[in-house]
Amino acid sequence: MGKLVLTRIDNRLIHGQVASGWIGKCSAGKIVVIDTATAENEMMRDILSLAVPPGIEFSVYTKDEGILQYKEDQFGNESVMLIFKDIKTAYECLRGGISYPSLQIGGTGVREGAKVLEGPITVTEQECSMLNELQDSGVEIHLQQTVQSKSTKWSEARKKL
């Protein structure tokens, strides 16, 4: 059974901060990306695989495949860094059966209709409701873009809205 060592939302999925910072910080042996559009796009899967450091296992699943894979074997035997592209997918996956004790929000991108919390982390009203529900169900949520940046608890960050 795999162990989730970091569950993160990052609209860029795998990039320099993830590859050089977070993987080492959490000692992940595998990266699992759950994003339906990416899983269904062979070129995007290939591009992401180039950013994965040598020796780290890598899988990309649609939302439904990810939930099924987790229920079958919890992503294998490695320590796993689980990455979602957006808040909605993280929310739906938890509701679908993927259990994670904490959720780090590293970047959601600047989007129309979303309010800035800090840097590239923005949320819509609907996403706020989802995050509040996740927190109420016991998930510890915090915002942290890089390994070096400070971590802000969701309960504090949402006061800015």
DSSP file (Angstrom, degrees, kcal/mol; ACC not computed):
  #  RESIDUE AA STRUCTURE BP1 BP2  ACC     N-H-->O    O-->H-N    N-H-->O    O-->H-N    TCO  KAPPA ALPHA  PHI   PSI    X-CA   Y-CA   Z-CA
    1    1 A M              0   0    0      0, 0.0    73,-0.2     0, 0.0    76,-0.2   0.000 360.0 360.0 360.0 130.7    0.0    0.0    0.0
    2    2 A G        -     0   0    0     71,-0.8     2,-0.5    72,-0.6    77,-0.2  -0.364 360.0-136.1 -75.1 158.1    1.3    3.4   -1.0
    3    3 A K  E     -a   79   0A   0     75,-1.5    77,-3.4    72,-0.1     2,-0.8  -0.974  11.7-132.2-118.8 125.1    1.6    6.3    1.5
    4    4 A L  E     +a   80   0A   0     -2,-0.5    77,-0.2    75,-0.2     3,-0.2  -0.658  29.9 171.4 -75.7 113.1    0.5    9.8    0.5
    5    5 A V  E    S+     0   0A   0     75,-2.6     2,-0.3    -2,-0.8    76,-0.2   0.638  70.1  11.3 -97.8 -17.8    3.3   12.0    1.6
    6    6 A L  E     -a   81   0A   0     74,-1.3    76,-2.8     2,-0.0     2,-0.5  -0.887  57.2-167.0-159.2 129.3    2.0   15.2    0.0
    7    7 A T  E     +a   82   0A   0     -2,-0.3    97,-3.0    74,-0.2     2,-0.3  -0.986  26.9 175.4-117.0 121.4   -1.3   16.0   -1.7
    8    8 A R  E     -ab  83 104A   0     74,-3.0    76,-2.8    -2,-0.5     2,-0.5  -0.942  32.1-145.0-134.2 144.4   -1.0   19.2   -3.7
    9    9 A I  E     +ab  84 105A   0     95,-2.8    97,-3.1    -2,-0.3    98,-1.2  -0.957  33.5 157.2-104.6 124.6   -3.1   21.4   -6.0
   10   10 A D  E >   - b   0 107A   0     74,-2.8     3,-2.2    -2,-0.5    98,-0.2  -0.873  34.9-154.5-150.6 112.3   -0.9   23.0   -8.7
   11   11 A N  T 3  S+     0   0    0     96,-2.3     3,-0.1    -2,-0.3    97,-0.1   0.687 101.0  52.8 -64.9 -15.4   -2.3   24.2  -12.0
   12   12 A R  T 3  S-     0   0    0      1,-0.2     2,-0.8    95,-0.1    -1,-0.3   0.464  91.3-162.2 -94.0  -2.3    1.1   23.7  -13.6
   13   13 A L    <   +     0   0    0     -3,-2.2     2,-0.6    71,-0.2    -1,-0.2  -0.419  65.2  17.0  59.8 -98.8    1.2   20.1  -12.3
   14   14 A I  S    S+     0   0    0     -2,-0.8     2,-0.2    -3,-0.1    37,-0.1  -0.916  81.7 131.9-111.0 123.5    4.9   19.1  -12.5
   15   15 A H  S  > S-     0   0    0     -2,-0.6     4,-3.1    36,-0.1     3,-0.4  -0.804  70.3 -63.0-150.7-171.8    7.5   21.9  -12.9
   16   16 A G  H  >>S+     0   0    0      1,-0.2     4,-3.2    -2,-0.2     5,-0.6   0.867 128.3  49.5 -53.1 -47.4   10.8   23.0  -11.3
   17   17 A Q  I  >>S+     0   0    0      1,-0.2     5,-2.0     2,-0.2     4,-1.5   0.885 116.3  43.4 -62.6 -38.5    9.5   23.6   -7.8
   18   18 A V  I  4>S+     0   0    0     -3,-0.4     5,-1.9     3,-0.2     6,-0.2   0.954 118.9  42.7 -69.8 -50.0    7.8   20.3   -7.7
   19   19 A A  I  <5S+     0   0    0     -4,-3.1    -2,-0.2     1,-0.2    -3,-0.2   0.895 128.4  26.4 -66.9 -41.9   10.7   18.4   -9.3
   20   20 A S  I  <5S+     0   0    0     -4,-3.2    -3,-0.2    -5,-0.3    -1,-0.2   0.749 133.0  26.0 -96.8 -23.9   13.5   20.0   -7.3
   21   21 A G  I  X<S+     0   0    0     -4,-1.5     4,-2.1    -5,-0.6    -3,-0.2   0.888 119.7  36.6-104.2 -62.1   11.8   21.1   -4.1
   22   22 A W  I  ><S+     0   0    0     -5,-2.0     4,-2.4     1,-0.2     6,-0.2   0.853 111.0  57.2 -70.9 -36.0    8.8   19.2   -3.0
   23   23 A I  H  >XS+     0   0    0     -5,-1.9     5,-1.7    -6,-0.2     4,-0.8   0.942 114.0  40.1 -60.8 -46.3    9.8   15.7   -4.1
   24   24 A G  H  45S+     0   0    0     -6,-0.2     3,-0.4     2,-0.2    -1,-0.2   0.899 112.9  55.3 -67.5 -41.0   12.9   15.9   -2.0
   25   25 A K  H  <5S+     0   0    0     -4,-2.1    -2,-0.2     1,-0.2    -1,-0.2   0.883 119.6  31.1 -60.8 -40.4   11.2   17.6    0.9
   26   26 A C  H  <5S-     0   0    0     -4,-2.4    -1,-0.2    -5,-0.1    -2,-0.2   0.439 103.6-126.8-100.9   0.6    8.5   14.9    1.2
   27   27 A S  T  <5 -     0   0    0     -4,-0.8     2,-0.2    -3,-0.4    -3,-0.2   0.895  40.9-179.3  56.6  44.8   10.8   12.0    0.1
   28   28 A A      < -     0   0    0     -5,-1.7    52,-0.2    -6,-0.2    -1,-0.2  -0.548  24.9-172.5 -76.7 139.4    8.3   10.9   -2.6
   29   29 A G  S    S+     0   0    0     50,-2.6    28,-2.5    -2,-0.2     2,-0.3   0.457  74.7  33.0-103.3  -7.3    9.2    7.8   -4.7
   30   30 A K  E     -dc  57  80A   0     49,-1.5    51,-2.7    26,-0.2     2,-0.5  -0.997  64.0-149.3-150.3 142.7    6.3    8.3   -7.0
   31   31 A I  E     -dc  58  81A   0     26,-2.4    28,-2.1    -2,-0.3     2,-0.5  -0.968  13.3-169.3-111.8 129.2    4.2   11.2   -8.5
   32   32 A V  E     -dc  59  82A   0     49,-2.7    51,-3.0    -2,-0.5     2,-0.5  -0.982   3.0-165.8-117.5 121.8    0.6   10.6   -9.3
   33   33 A V  E     -dc  60  83A   0     26,-2.7    28,-2.7    -2,-0.5     2,-0.6  -0.916   2.7-165.5-105.6 129.8   -1.2   13.2  -11.3
   34   34 A I  E     +dc  61  84A   0     49,-2.6    51,-0.8    -2,-0.5     2,-0.3  -0.927  36.5 126.1-117.4 107.1   -5.0   13.2  -11.4
   35   35 A D     >  -     0   0    0     26,-2.1     4,-2.6    -2,-0.6     5,-0.2  -0.822  45.7-151.4-159.8 115.7   -6.3   15.4  -14.2
   36   36 A T  H  > S+     0   0    0     -2,-0.3     4,-1.8     1,-0.2     5,-0.1   0.905  95.7  50.1 -60.6 -46.7   -8.7   14.1  -16.9
   37   37 A A  H  4 S+     0   0    0      1,-0.2    -1,-0.2     2,-0.2     4,-0.2   0.901 114.4  45.2 -61.9 -40.4   -7.6   16.5  -19.7
   38   38 A T  H >4 S+     0   0    0      1,-0.2     3,-1.5     2,-0.2     7,-0.4   0.912 111.0  52.7 -69.0 -42.6   -4.0   15.7  -19.1
   39   39 A A  H 3< S+     0   0    0     -4,-2.6    -1,-0.2    22,-0.3    -2,-0.2   0.814 109.7  49.9 -63.3 -29.6   -4.5   12.0  -18.9
   40   40 A E  T 3< S+     0   0    0     -4,-1.8     2,-0.6    -5,-0.2    -1,-0.3   0.390  98.4  76.5 -90.4   3.9   -6.4   12.1  -22.2
   41   41 A N    <>  -     0   0    0     -3,-1.5     4,-2.2     1,-0.2     3,-0.2  -0.901  60.7-167.0-119.9 102.1   -3.7   14.0  -24.0
   42   42 A E  H  > S+     0   0    0     -2,-0.6     4,-2.4     1,-0.2     5,-0.2   0.868  88.6  52.9 -56.9 -41.2   -0.7   11.9  -25.0
   43   43 A M  H  > S+     0   0    0      1,-0.2     4,-2.4     2,-0.2    -1,-0.2   0.912 109.6  48.4 -63.3 -42.1    1.5   14.9  -25.8
   44   44 A M  H  > S+     0   0    0     -3,-0.2     4,-2.6     2,-0.2    -1,-0.2   0.896 110.4  51.5 -65.2 -39.9    0.9   16.5  -22.4
   45   45 A R  H  X S+     0   0    0     -4,-2.2     4,-2.1    -7,-0.4    -2,-0.2   0.921 111.2  48.3 -61.2 -43.1    1.6   13.2  -20.6
   46   46 A D  H  X S+     0   0    0     -4,-2.4     4,-1.1     2,-0.2    -2,-0.2   0.905 111.1  49.8 -64.2 -42.2    4.9   12.9  -22.5
   47   47 A I  H >X S+     0   0    0     -4,-2.4     3,-0.6     1,-0.2     4,-0.6   0.928 111.4  48.9 -63.2 -45.3    5.8   16.5  -21.7
   48   48 A L  H >X S+     0   0    0     -4,-2.6     3,-1.5     1,-0.2     4,-0.5   0.897 104.4  59.2 -61.3 -39.8    5.1   16.0  -18.0
   49   49 A S  H >< S+     0   0    0     -4,-2.1     3,-0.8     1,-0.3    -1,-0.2   0.800  97.4  61.5 -61.9 -26.9    7.1   12.8  -17.9
   50   50 A L  H << S+     0   0    0     -4,-1.1    -1,-0.3    -3,-0.6    -2,-0.2   0.755 100.7  53.8 -69.3 -23.5   10.2   14.9  -19.0
   51   51 A A  H << S+     0   0    0     -3,-1.5    -1,-0.2    -4,-0.6    -2,-0.2   0.566  85.0 101.7 -87.0  -9.5    9.9   17.0  -15.8
   52   52 A V  S << S-     0   0    0     -3,-0.8     3,-0.1    -4,-0.5     6,-0.1  -0.624  78.6-118.5 -79.2 127.4   10.0   13.9  -13.5
   53   53 A P    >   -     0   0    0      0, 0.0     3,-1.6     0, 0.0    -1,-0.1  -0.256  39.5 -87.0 -62.0 151.1   13.4   13.4  -11.9
   54   54 A P  T 3  S+     0   0    0      0, 0.0     3,-0.1     0, 0.0     0, 0.0  -0.283 113.9  26.5 -56.8 141.5   15.2   10.1  -12.7
   55   55 A G  T 3  S+     0   0    0      1,-0.2     2,-0.5    -3,-0.1    -3,-0.0   0.383  93.2 114.2  86.8  -4.0   14.3    7.3  -10.3
   56   56 A I    <   -     0   0    0     -3,-1.6    -1,-0.2    -4,-0.0   -26,-0.2  -0.884  64.1-131.6-102.6 125.9   10.8    8.6   -9.5
   57   57 A E  E     -d   30   0A   0    -28,-2.5   -26,-2.4    -2,-0.5     2,-0.3  -0.363  25.6-161.5 -69.6 156.3    7.8    6.6  -10.7
   58   58 A F  E     +d   31   0A   0    -28,-0.2     2,-0.3    -6,-0.1   -26,-0.2  -0.991  16.0 170.9-148.4 132.7    5.1    8.6  -12.5
   59   59 A S  E     -d   32   0A   0    -28,-2.1   -26,-2.7    -2,-0.3     2,-0.4  -0.994  13.4-160.8-140.0 146.9    1.5    8.0  -13.4
   60   60 A V  E     +d   33   0A   0     -2,-0.3     2,-0.3   -28,-0.2   -26,-0.2  -0.998  18.4 177.7-127.2 129.9   -1.3   10.2  -14.8
   61   61 A Y  E     -d   34   0A   0    -28,-2.7   -26,-2.1    -2,-0.4   -22,-0.3  -0.925  31.3-117.2-129.1 152.8   -4.9    9.2  -14.4
   62   62 A T     >  -     0   0    0     -2,-0.3     4,-2.8   -28,-0.2     5,-0.2  -0.358  48.3 -98.5 -69.2 168.8   -8.3   10.6  -15.3
   63   63 A K  H  > S+     0   0    0      1,-0.2     4,-2.2     2,-0.2     5,-0.2   0.944 125.6  44.4 -57.3 -48.8  -10.4   11.4  -12.2
   64   64 A D  H  > S+     0   0    0      1,-0.2     4,-2.2     2,-0.2    -1,-0.2   0.903 114.3  48.6 -65.8 -41.5  -12.3    8.2  -12.5
   65   65 A E  H  > S+     0   0    0      2,-0.2     4,-3.1     1,-0.2     5,-0.2   0.902 110.8  52.4 -63.0 -40.9   -9.2    6.1  -13.2
   66   66 A G  H  X S+     0   0    0     -4,-2.8     4,-2.4     2,-0.2    -2,-0.2   0.913 109.7  47.5 -62.5 -43.9   -7.4    7.7  -10.2
   67   67 A I  H  X S+     0   0    0     -4,-2.2     4,-2.3    -5,-0.2    -1,-0.2   0.931 114.7  46.7 -63.0 -45.3  -10.3    6.9   -7.8
   68   68 A L  H  X S+     0   0    0     -4,-2.2     4,-2.1     2,-0.2    -2,-0.2   0.927 112.3  49.6 -62.4 -46.4  -10.4    3.3   -9.0
   69   69 A Q  H  X>S+     0   0    0     -4,-3.1     4,-2.5     1,-0.2     6,-0.7   0.898 111.2  49.9 -61.3 -41.2   -6.6    2.9   -8.8
   70   70 A Y  H  X5S+     0   0    0     -4,-2.4     4,-2.1     4,-0.2    -1,-0.2   0.930 111.0  48.7 -63.2 -44.8   -6.6    4.3   -5.3
   71   71 A K  H  <5S+     0   0    0     -4,-2.3    -1,-0.2     1,-0.2    -2,-0.2   0.849 113.2  49.1 -64.7 -33.0   -9.3    2.0   -4.2
   72   72 A E  H  <5S-     0   0    0     -4,-2.1    -2,-0.2    -5,-0.2    -1,-0.2   0.928 141.8 -17.8 -74.4 -45.9   -7.6   -1.0   -5.7
   73   73 A D  H ><5S-     0   0    0     -4,-2.5     3,-1.0    -5,-0.2   -71,-0.8   0.308  81.8-110.5-149.0  13.9   -4.1   -0.5   -4.3
   74   74 A Q  T 3<<S-     0   0    0     -4,-2.1   -72,-0.6    -5,-0.6    -4,-0.2   0.878  82.3 -54.6  52.2  42.8   -3.6    3.0   -3.0
   75   75 A F  T 3  S-     0   0    0     -6,-0.7     3,-0.4    -9,-0.1    -1,-0.2   0.701  96.4 -77.7  68.8  25.8   -1.2    3.8   -5.9
   76   76 A G  S <  S-     0   0    0     -3,-1.0   -74,-0.5    -7,-0.2     4,-0.1  -0.565  70.1 -49.8  94.9-153.1    1.3    1.0   -5.3
   77   77 A N  S    S+     0   0    0     -2,-0.2    -1,-0.2   -76,-0.2    -2,-0.1   0.467  98.7  96.0-107.8  -4.5    4.0    0.6   -2.7
   78   78 A E  S    S-     0   0    0     -3,-0.4   -75,-1.5   -76,-0.1     2,-0.5  -0.311  85.4 -97.2 -82.7 166.0    5.9    3.8   -3.0
   79   79 A S  E     -a    3   0A   0    -77,-0.2   -50,-2.6   -52,-0.2   -49,-1.5  -0.765  54.4-145.2 -77.5 129.9    5.6    7.0   -1.0
   80   80 A V  E     -ac   4  30A   0    -77,-3.4   -75,-2.6    -2,-0.5   -74,-1.3  -0.846  24.7-159.1-116.0 133.4    3.3    9.1   -3.2
   81   81 A M  E     -ac   6  31A   0    -51,-2.7   -49,-2.7    -2,-0.4     2,-0.5  -0.954  23.7-158.0-100.3 116.1    3.1   12.8   -4.1
   82   82 A L  E     -ac   7  32A   0    -76,-2.8   -74,-3.0    -2,-0.6     2,-0.5  -0.853   8.6-168.4-101.3 126.6   -0.5   13.3   -5.4
   83   83 A I  E     -ac   8  33A   0    -51,-3.0   -49,-2.6    -2,-0.5     2,-0.3  -0.963   8.1-172.7-122.8 129.3   -1.1   16.3   -7.6
   84   84 A F  E     -ac   9  34A   0    -76,-2.8   -74,-2.8    -2,-0.5   -71,-0.2  -0.864  21.6-142.9-110.0 150.4   -4.4   17.7   -8.8
   85   85 A K  S    S+     0   0    0    -51,-0.8     2,-0.3    -2,-0.3   -50,-0.1   0.750  80.8  15.4 -82.0 -25.2   -4.7   20.5  -11.3
   86   86 A D  S  > S-     0   0    0      1,-0.1     4,-1.7   -76,-0.1     5,-0.1  -0.952  73.2-111.0-149.4 165.5   -7.6   22.2   -9.6
   87   87 A I  H  > S+     0   0    0     -2,-0.3     4,-2.7     1,-0.2     5,-0.2   0.881 111.8  58.7 -64.7 -41.5   -9.7   22.4   -6.4
   88   88 A K  H  > S+     0   0    0      1,-0.2     4,-2.9     2,-0.2    -1,-0.2   0.907 106.6  47.2 -58.8 -43.6  -12.7   20.7   -8.0
   89   89 A T  H  > S+     0   0    0      2,-0.2     4,-2.5     1,-0.2    -1,-0.2   0.910 111.7  50.4 -66.3 -41.1  -10.9   17.6   -8.9
   90   90 A A  H  X S+     0   0    0     -4,-1.7     4,-1.9     2,-0.2    -2,-0.2   0.922 113.6  46.7 -60.1 -43.7   -9.3   17.3   -5.4
   91   91 A Y  H  X S+     0   0    0     -4,-2.7     4,-2.3     2,-0.2    -2,-0.2   0.942 113.6  46.6 -62.8 -50.1  -12.7   17.8   -3.9
   92   92 A E  H  X S+     0   0    0     -4,-2.9     4,-1.6     1,-0.2    -2,-0.2   0.852 110.8  53.0 -65.1 -34.6  -14.4   15.2   -6.2
   93   93 A C  H  X>S+     0   0    0     -4,-2.5     5,-2.7     2,-0.2     4,-0.7   0.894 109.2  48.1 -69.3 -39.0  -11.6   12.7   -5.6
   94   94 A L  H ><5S+     0   0    0     -4,-1.9     3,-1.0     1,-0.2    -2,-0.2   0.935 113.6  47.4 -64.7 -44.0  -11.9   12.9   -1.8
   95   95 A R  H 3<5S+     0   0    0     -4,-2.3    -1,-0.2     1,-0.2    -2,-0.2   0.806 109.7  55.9 -64.5 -28.4  -15.7   12.5   -2.2
   96   96 A G  H 3<5S-     0   0    0     -4,-1.6    -1,-0.2    -5,-0.2    -2,-0.2   0.559 132.4 -83.7 -83.0  -8.8  -15.1    9.5   -4.5
   97   97 A G  T <<5S+     0   0    0     -3,-1.0     2,-0.6    -4,-0.7    -3,-0.2   0.380  84.3 130.0 127.1  -5.8  -12.9    7.7   -2.0
   98   98 A I      < -     0   0    0     -5,-2.7     2,-0.5    -6,-0.1    -1,-0.3  -0.720  45.9-151.6 -81.0 120.6   -9.3    8.9   -2.2
   99   99 A S        +     0   0    0     -2,-0.6   -95,-0.1    -3,-0.1    -5,-0.0  -0.816  24.2 163.6 -98.6 123.9   -8.4    9.7    1.4
  100  100 A Y        -     0   0    0     -2,-0.5     3,-0.0     1,-0.1    -2,-0.0  -0.996  28.9-153.3-138.7 135.8   -5.9   12.3    2.2
  101  101 A P  S    S+     0   0    0      0, 0.0    39,-2.8     0, 0.0     2,-0.3   0.761  79.8  23.3 -79.5 -24.8   -5.3   14.0    5.6
  102  102 A S  E     - e   0 140A   0     37,-0.3     2,-0.4     2,-0.0    39,-0.2  -0.954  60.9-155.7-141.4 159.0   -3.9   17.3    4.3
  103  103 A L  E     - e   0 141A   0     37,-2.8    39,-2.2    -2,-0.3     2,-0.5  -0.980   6.3-158.5-140.7 123.3   -4.1   19.4    1.1
  104  104 A Q  E     -be   8 142A   0    -97,-3.0   -95,-2.8    -2,-0.4     2,-0.7  -0.873   7.0-152.8-102.1 130.1   -1.5   21.9    0.0
  105  105 A I  E     +be   9 143A   0     37,-2.8    39,-2.2    -2,-0.5   -95,-0.2  -0.910  24.7 162.9-104.7 114.2   -2.6   24.6   -2.5
  106  106 A G  E     -     0   0A   0    -97,-3.1     2,-0.2    -2,-0.7   -96,-0.2   0.691  64.5 -15.2-104.3 -24.2    0.5   25.7   -4.5
  107  107 A G  E     +b   10   0A   0    -98,-1.2   -96,-2.3    12,-0.1    -1,-0.3  -0.749  40.6 171.8 179.0 130.8   -1.1   27.4   -7.5
  108  108 A T        -     0   0    0     12,-2.1    13,-0.2    -2,-0.2   -98,-0.1   0.444  51.6-124.6-119.8  -9.1   -4.5   27.7   -9.1
  109  109 A G        -     0   0    0     11,-2.4     2,-0.5     2,-0.0    13,-0.3   0.146  33.7 -65.4  82.8 157.9   -3.6   30.5  -11.6
  110  110 A V        +     0   0    0     11,-0.1     2,-0.3     6,-0.0     5,-0.1  -0.715  65.3 172.9 -82.1 125.3   -5.3   33.8  -12.1
  111  111 A R    >   -     0   0    0     -2,-0.5     3,-1.7     3,-0.1     2,-0.1  -0.955  38.4 -95.2-137.6 151.4   -8.8   33.3  -13.4
  112  112 A E  T 3  S+     0   0    0     -2,-0.3     3,-0.1     1,-0.3    12,-0.0  -0.440 111.3  18.1 -64.0 134.8  -11.8   35.3  -14.2
  113  113 A G  T 3  S+     0   0    0      1,-0.3    12,-0.4    -2,-0.1     2,-0.4   0.463 101.8 112.6  83.4   1.2  -14.3   35.3  -11.3
  114  114 A A    <   -     0   0    0     -3,-1.7     2,-0.4    10,-0.1    -1,-0.3  -0.846  60.4-135.4-109.5 145.4  -11.6   34.2   -8.8
  115  115 A K  E     -G  123   0B   0      8,-2.9     8,-2.1    -2,-0.4     2,-0.3  -0.789  24.1-114.3 -99.8 141.0  -10.3   36.3   -6.0
  116  116 A V  E     +G  122   0B   0     -2,-0.4     6,-0.2     6,-0.2     3,-0.1  -0.569  32.2 173.5 -76.3 128.6   -6.6   36.4   -5.2
  117  117 A L  E    S-     0   0B   0      4,-3.2     2,-0.3    -2,-0.3    -1,-0.2   0.827  73.0 -30.1 -94.4 -52.0   -5.5   34.9   -1.9
  118  118 A E  E >  S-G  121   0B   0      3,-1.3     3,-2.3     1,-0.1    -1,-0.3  -0.869 104.4 -35.0-166.7 136.9   -1.8   35.2   -2.4
  119  119 A G  T 3  S-     0   0    0     -2,-0.3    -1,-0.1     1,-0.3    -2,-0.1  -0.214 127.6 -10.7  50.3-129.3    0.4   35.1   -5.5
  120  120 A P  T 3  S+     0   0    0      0, 0.0   -11,-2.4     0, 0.0   -12,-2.1   0.175 109.9 107.6 -87.3  19.6   -0.9   32.7   -8.1
  121  121 A I  E <   +G  118   0B   0     -3,-2.3    -4,-3.2   -14,-0.2    -3,-1.3  -0.870  42.0 159.6-103.4 112.5   -3.5   31.2   -5.6
  122  122 A T  E     -G  116   0B   0     -2,-0.7     2,-0.3   -13,-0.3    -6,-0.2  -0.908  18.0-163.6-127.9 155.4   -7.0   32.3   -6.4
  123  123 A V  E     -G  115   0B   0     -8,-2.1    -8,-2.9    -2,-0.3     2,-0.2  -0.996  10.9-141.9-141.3 146.6  -10.4   30.9   -5.5
  124  124 A T     >  -     0   0    0     -2,-0.3     4,-2.3   -10,-0.3     5,-0.2  -0.501  38.2-102.9 -92.2 170.5  -14.0   31.2   -6.7
  125  125 A E  H  > S+     0   0    0    -12,-0.4     4,-2.0     1,-0.2     5,-0.1   0.908 124.4  51.2 -60.6 -41.4  -16.9   31.2   -4.3
  126  126 A Q  H  > S+     0   0    0      1,-0.2     4,-2.0     2,-0.2    -1,-0.2   0.905 109.7  49.4 -63.8 -41.1  -17.7   27.6   -5.3
  127  127 A E  H  > S+     0   0    0      2,-0.2     4,-2.9     1,-0.2    -1,-0.2   0.870 107.0  55.9 -66.6 -36.1  -14.1   26.6   -4.6
  128  128 A C  H  X S+     0   0    0     -4,-2.3     4,-2.7     1,-0.2    -1,-0.2   0.930 107.7  49.1 -58.7 -45.0  -14.3   28.3   -1.2
  129  129 A S  H  X S+     0   0    0     -4,-2.0     4,-2.3     2,-0.2    -2,-0.2   0.908 111.3  49.3 -61.3 -42.4  -17.3   26.2   -0.4
  130  130 A M  H  X S+     0   0    0     -4,-2.0     4,-2.6     2,-0.2    -2,-0.2   0.931 112.4  47.4 -62.7 -45.8  -15.5   23.1   -1.5
  131  131 A L  H  X S+     0   0    0     -4,-2.9     4,-2.7     1,-0.2    -2,-0.2   0.895 111.2  51.4 -64.4 -39.9  -12.4   23.9    0.6
  132  132 A N  H  X S+     0   0    0     -4,-2.7     4,-2.6    -5,-0.2    -1,-0.2   0.913 111.0  48.5 -61.8 -41.5  -14.6   24.7    3.6
  133  133 A E  H  X S+     0   0    0     -4,-2.3     4,-1.4     2,-0.2    -2,-0.2   0.906 111.0  50.0 -65.5 -41.8  -16.4   21.4    3.3
  134  134 A L  H  <>S+     0   0    0     -4,-2.6     5,-2.2     2,-0.2     3,-0.3   0.935 112.4  47.5 -60.9 -45.5  -13.0   19.5    3.0
  135  135 A Q  H ><5S+     0   0    0     -4,-2.7     3,-1.8     1,-0.2    -2,-0.2   0.918 109.3  53.2 -62.5 -42.8  -11.7   21.3    6.1
  136  136 A D  H 3<5S+     0   0    0     -4,-2.6    -1,-0.2     1,-0.3    -2,-0.2   0.774 104.6  56.9 -63.2 -25.7  -14.9   20.5    8.0
  137  137 A S  T 3<5S-     0   0    0     -4,-1.4    -1,-0.3    -3,-0.3    -2,-0.2   0.440 131.1 -91.8 -86.9   1.7  -14.5   16.8    7.0
  138  138 A G  T < 5S+     0   0    0     -3,-1.8     2,-0.4     1,-0.3    -3,-0.2   0.428  78.9 138.7 109.9  -1.3  -11.0   16.8    8.7
  139  139 A V      < -     0   0    0     -5,-2.2     2,-0.6    -6,-0.2    -1,-0.3  -0.655  49.2-136.3 -79.9 127.2   -8.6   17.7    5.8
  140  140 A E  E     -e  102   0A   0    -39,-2.8   -37,-2.8    -2,-0.4     2,-0.4  -0.750  26.9-165.8 -82.7 120.0   -5.9   20.1    6.9
  141  141 A I  E     +e  103   0A   0     -2,-0.6    13,-2.6   -39,-0.2    14,-0.3  -0.907  14.4 163.4-115.5 134.2   -5.6   22.7    4.2
  142  142 A H  E     -eF 104 153A   0    -39,-2.2   -37,-2.8    -2,-0.4     2,-0.5  -0.988  32.0-126.4-145.5 156.9   -2.8   25.2    3.7
  143  143 A L  E     +eF 105 152A   0      9,-3.1     9,-2.4    -2,-0.3     2,-0.2  -0.880  38.3 150.5-102.2 130.0   -1.4   27.4    1.0
  144  144 A Q        -     0   0    0    -39,-2.2     7,-0.1    -2,-0.5    -2,-0.1  -0.754  21.7-173.9-162.3 112.5    2.3   27.2    0.1
  145  145 A Q  S    S+     0   0    0      5,-0.3     2,-0.3    -2,-0.2    -1,-0.1   0.937  72.2  13.4 -75.0 -48.2    3.7   27.9   -3.3
  146  146 A T  S    S-     0   0    0      4,-0.1     3,-0.3     1,-0.1    -1,-0.1  -0.799  76.9-108.0-127.4 166.9    7.3   26.8   -2.8
  147  147 A V  S    S+     0   0    0     -2,-0.3    -1,-0.1     1,-0.2    -2,-0.0   0.868 121.3  47.5 -59.3 -36.3    9.4   24.9   -0.2
  148  148 A Q  S    S+     0   0    0      2,-0.1    -1,-0.2    -4,-0.0     2,-0.1   0.717  95.4  89.5 -81.0 -22.2   10.9   28.2    0.9
  149  149 A S  S    S-     0   0    0     -3,-0.3     2,-0.1     1,-0.1     0, 0.0  -0.336  86.0 -96.6 -78.1 159.1    7.7   30.2    1.2
  150  150 A K        -     0   0    0      1,-0.1     2,-0.5    -2,-0.1    -5,-0.3  -0.350  33.3-122.1 -72.7 154.3    5.6   30.4    4.4
  151  151 A S        -     0   0    0     -7,-0.1     2,-0.5    -6,-0.1    -7,-0.2  -0.834  23.1-162.4 -97.8 132.7    2.6   28.1    4.8
  152  152 A T  E     -F  143   0A   0     -9,-2.4    -9,-3.1    -2,-0.5     2,-0.1  -0.970  18.9-126.0-118.2 124.9   -0.7   29.8    5.5
  153  153 A K  E >>  -F  142   0A   0     -2,-0.5     4,-2.6   -11,-0.2     3,-0.9  -0.384  18.6-124.7 -65.8 145.0   -3.6   27.8    6.9
  154  154 A W  H 3> S+     0   0    0    -13,-2.6     4,-2.7     1,-0.3     5,-0.2   0.878 110.6  62.0 -57.2 -39.8   -6.8   27.9    4.9
  155  155 A S  H 34 S+     0   0    0    -14,-0.3    -1,-0.3     1,-0.2     4,-0.2   0.815 111.8  38.1 -59.8 -30.0   -8.7   29.1    8.0
  156  156 A E  H X4 S+     0   0    0     -3,-0.9     3,-1.1     2,-0.1     4,-0.3   0.873 114.4  53.4 -84.2 -42.6   -6.5   32.2    8.0
  157  157 A A  H >< S+     0   0    0     -4,-2.6     3,-1.9     1,-0.3     4,-0.2   0.875 101.2  59.4 -62.3 -39.5   -6.3   32.7    4.2
  158  158 A R  G >< S+     0   0    0     -4,-2.7     3,-1.3     1,-0.3    -1,-0.3   0.680  88.6  73.6 -68.9 -14.9  -10.1   32.7    3.7
  159  159 A K  G <  S+     0   0    0     -3,-1.1    -1,-0.3     1,-0.2    -2,-0.2   0.713  86.7  65.9 -67.0 -19.2  -10.4   35.7    6.0
  160  160 A K  G <         0   0    0     -3,-1.9    -1,-0.2    -4,-0.3    -2,-0.2   0.615 360.0 360.0 -76.0 -12.8   -9.0   37.8    3.1
  161  161 A L    <         0   0    0     -3,-1.3    -1,-0.2    -4,-0.2    -2,-0.1   0.460 360.0 360.0 -85.1 360.0  -12.0   37.1    1.0
